[in-house]
Amino acid sequence: MQALVLLLWAGALLGHSSCQNTAGSLEEDSLDPHGTGVPVEEEDPFFKVPVNKLAAAVSNFGYDLYRVRSSMSPTTNVLLSPLSVATALSALSLGAEQQTESVIHRALYYDLINNPDIHGTYKELLATVTDAQKNFKSASRIILEKKLRIKSSFVAPLEKSYGTRPRILTGNPRVDLQEINGWVQAQMKGKIARSTKEVPSEISILLLGVAYFKGQWLTKFDSRKTSLKDFYLDEERTVRVPMMSDPQAILRFGFDSDLNCKIAQLPLTGSMSIIFFLPGKVTQNMTMIEESLTSEFIQDIDRELKTVQAVLTIPKLKLSYEGEVTKSLQDMKLQSLFNSPDFSKITGKPIKLTQVEHRSGFEWNEDGAETTPSPGLQPSHLTFPLDYHLNQPFIFVLRDTDTGALLFIGKILDPRGT
């Protein structure tokens, strides 16, 4: 009986249609201002704040980038911090003339924002999400070919809004790699391993985005309850991995019947949270879940999940990624940046984007701020506990709750590493 009640309750809680912003009657909707009589949904007040609106735009770029990366890596883990890549592209747009700028702005969804000061708002966004209490570090850099003369009119606004200056390559691969590694180490406080890959000699514009996060749960796990447990890679194969446990965890929960997945949100310190998407079956294709991911969908989830008590198990994670996302961006209608763009606001010489690199590190363990849940996290629904075991492939989204910004996203098929 309890299982039946849970199923009915969870299904009513988070129907997929409501998460796609289609809920509401005709009377609740406003009419099209153009007089067509067609109902137009009111914008969520959360997105009317300029920095939140911008965060939604670059996050939607991030979900697009994730989908491309995931489709290219269907059988392996995916780990991305798309904000660092979006920041590099946004900064690069300062040096683009109108047509090239429009290409970048459409990819970043800036064409949907009515904000004359995109770059000033971006500065505010970066200051918010990289606040020291959030434990999130992100940095981006524009690296240009050797002997290039850069216009000061490009450098000044770049430094003002993005806090960075472009770097000119020396042409010596060893020296250039050493300098780039030194910059990454300084920005990430030594948390990301040094690269051993040489800088290609044919670089015209190299974009570099780096990020690191080590989460601290609002309520910490008891390390004595961490033990090796089975993680199901599929219906036949399992691996033993360290799993953290909490038999009385307080989390926010919902079930999406259309996506056939259990959704849970765990709070972190610094106004951060992680949302987990756990498919109903080990072998379930995750594409439908991935296709649903947008800033608006995640905001709806955040509003609709209910606080419950759960028997929780979750793998300890320490993941890293280093590689190119060049091909991914080319597949996202940004191919013209690699062919014949107009970056004449940067320099008088014709230059083009040749490479986009991403380095990231992500970690969580038992660490937390409190040993017991705070009073505000006490369950308000369900008088019996449910089970939520992340012991099979899942997707996670690390989100800044202040702005709604997507900070990290991952597809974990095997928690032993990326």
FENQUI-V503074 format. One record per pair of residues at least 6 apart in sequence whose C-alpha atoms are under 7 Angstrom apart, sorted by the first residue. I is the first residue (numbers start at 1). GAP is how many residues later the second one is. If there is no record, write none. Layout:
<<I:GAP> <I:GAP>>
This chain:
<<10:244> <10:245> <11:244> <11:245> <11:246> <13:241> <13:291> <14:240> <14:241> <14:242> <14:290> <15:241> <15:242> <16:240> <16:241> <16:242> <17:6> <19:278> <19:281> <19:282> <20:277> <26:13> <29:10> <29:11> <29:12> <29:13> <30:9> <30:10> <30:11> <30:12> <31:6> <31:7> <31:8> <31:9> <32:6> <32:7> <32:8> <46:6> <47:6> <51:70> <51:73> <51:74> <51:352> <52:351> <52:352> <55:348> <55:349> <55:350> <56:239> <56:348> <56:349> <57:51> <57:52> <57:53> <58:25> <58:28> <58:50> <58:51> <59:236> <59:346> <59:347> <60:234> <60:235> <61:46> <61:47> <61:48> <62:20> <62:21> <63:230> <63:231> <65:263> <67:223> <68:260> <69:259> <70:8> <76:337> <77:334> <77:335> <77:336> <77:337> <77:341> <78:332> <78:333> <78:334> <79:242> <79:330> <79:331> <79:332> <80:280> <80:328> <80:329> <80:330> <81:130> <81:279> <81:326> <81:327> <81:328> <82:325> <82:326> <83:323> <83:324> <84:54> <84:55> <84:56> <84:125> <84:126> <84:127> <85:124> <87:53> <88:52> <88:53> <88:54> <88:119> <88:120> <88:121> <89:15> <91:67> <91:71> <93:8> <93:11> <94:60> <95:59> <95:248> <95:249> <95:250> <95:251> <96:246> <96:247> <96:248> <96:249> <97:245> <97:246> <97:247> <97:248> <100:241> <100:242> <103:231> <105:6> <119:42> <120:41> <122:39> <123:38> <123:39> <129:271> <130:6> <130:7> <130:8> <133:137> <134:135> <134:136> <134:138> <135:78> <135:79> <135:80> <136:76> <136:77> <137:51> <137:74> <137:75> <137:76> <138:72> <138:73> <138:74> <139:48> <139:70> <139:71> <139:72> <140:68> <140:69> <140:70> <141:23> <141:25> <141:66> <141:67> <141:68> <142:24> <142:25> <142:64> <142:65> <142:66> <143:23> <143:24> <143:25> <143:26> <143:62> <143:63> <143:64> <144:23> <144:24> <144:25> <144:60> <144:61> <144:62> <145:23> <145:24> <145:58> <145:59> <145:60> <146:22> <146:23> <146:24> <146:25> <148:20> <149:198> <150:196> <150:197> <151:195> <151:196> <154:191> <154:192> <155:10> <158:6> <158:7> <159:6> <169:7> <170:6> <171:30> <173:25> <173:26> <174:24> <176:23> <177:21> <177:22> <181:13> <181:14> <185:7> <188:24> <192:168> <192:169> <203:151> <204:147> <204:148> <204:149> <204:150> <205:147> <205:148> <205:149> <205:150> <206:147> <206:148> <206:149> <206:150> <207:148> <207:149> <207:150> <208:148> <208:149> <208:150> <209:148> <209:149> <209:150> <210:148> <210:149> <210:150> <211:148> <211:149> <211:150> <212:148> <212:149> <212:150> <213:148> <213:149> <213:150> <214:148> <214:149> <214:150> <215:53> <215:148> <215:149> <216:52> <216:53> <216:151> <216:152> <216:153> <217:50> <217:51> <217:52> <217:150> <217:151> <217:152> <218:49> <218:50> <218:51> <218:150> <218:151> <218:152> <219:149> <219:150> <219:151> <219:152> <219:153> <219:154> <220:146> <220:147> <220:148> <220:149> <220:150> <220:151> <221:23> <221:24> <221:25> <221:145> <221:146> <222:144> <223:143> <225:19> <225:20> <226:16> <226:17> <226:18> <226:19> <227:15> <227:16> <227:17> <228:12> <228:13> <228:14> <228:15> <229:11> <229:12> <229:13> <229:14> <230:8> <230:9> <230:10> <230:11> <230:161> <231:7> <231:8> <231:9> <231:10> <231:160> <231:161> <232:6> <232:7> <232:159> <232:160> <233:159> <233:160> <233:180> <233:181> <234:48> <234:49> <235:47> <235:48> <241:74> <242:73> <242:74> <243:70> <243:71> <243:72> <243:73> <244:69> <244:70> <244:71> <244:72> <245:67> <245:68> <245:69> <246:65> <246:66> <246:67> <247:63> <247:64> <247:65> <248:61> <248:62> <248:63> <249:60> <249:61> <249:62> <249:63> <250:57> <250:58> <250:59> <250:60> <250:123> <250:127> <250:128> <250:129> <251:13> <251:14> <251:15> <251:56> <251:57> <251:58> <252:12> <252:13> <252:14> <252:53> <252:54> <252:55> <252:56> <253:10> <253:11> <253:12> <253:52> <253:53> <253:54> <253:55> <254:8> <254:9> <254:10> <254:51> <254:52> <255:6> <255:7> <255:8> <256:6> <259:29> <259:30> <260:19> <260:20> <261:16> <261:17> <261:18> <261:19> <262:15> <262:16> <262:17> <263:12> <263:13> <263:14> <263:15> <264:11> <264:12> <264:13> <265:8> <265:9> <265:10> <265:11> <266:7> <266:8> <266:9> <267:6> <267:7> <271:129> <271:130> <271:131> <272:127> <272:128> <272:129> <273:125> <273:126> <273:127> <273:128> <274:122> <274:123> <274:124> <274:125> <275:121> <275:122> <275:123> <276:118> <276:119> <276:120> <276:121> <277:117> <277:118> <277:119> <278:112> <278:116> <278:117> <279:115> <282:110> <282:111> <306:75> <307:72> <307:73> <307:74> <308:71> <308:72> <308:73> <308:74> <309:70> <309:76> <309:77> <310:75> <310:76> <310:77> <310:78> <311:74> <311:75> <311:76> <311:77> <312:75> <312:76> <312:77> <313:75> <313:76> <313:77> <314:75> <314:76> <315:75> <315:100> <316:48> <316:49> <317:46> <317:47> <317:48> <317:98> <318:44> <318:45> <318:46> <318:99> <319:42> <319:43> <319:44> <319:98> <319:99> <320:40> <320:41> <320:42> <320:98> <321:38> <321:39> <321:40> <321:97> <322:36> <322:37> <322:38> <323:34> <323:35> <323:36> <324:32> <324:33> <324:34> <325:31> <325:32> <325:33> <326:29> <326:30> <337:15> <337:16> <338:14> <338:15> <338:16> <339:13> <340:12> <341:11> <343:8> <393:19> <393:20> <393:21> <394:17> <394:18> <394:19> <395:15> <395:16> <395:17> <396:13> <396:14> <396:15> <397:11> <397:12> <397:13> <398:8> <398:9> <398:10> <398:11> <399:6> <399:7> <399:8> <400:6> <400:7>>
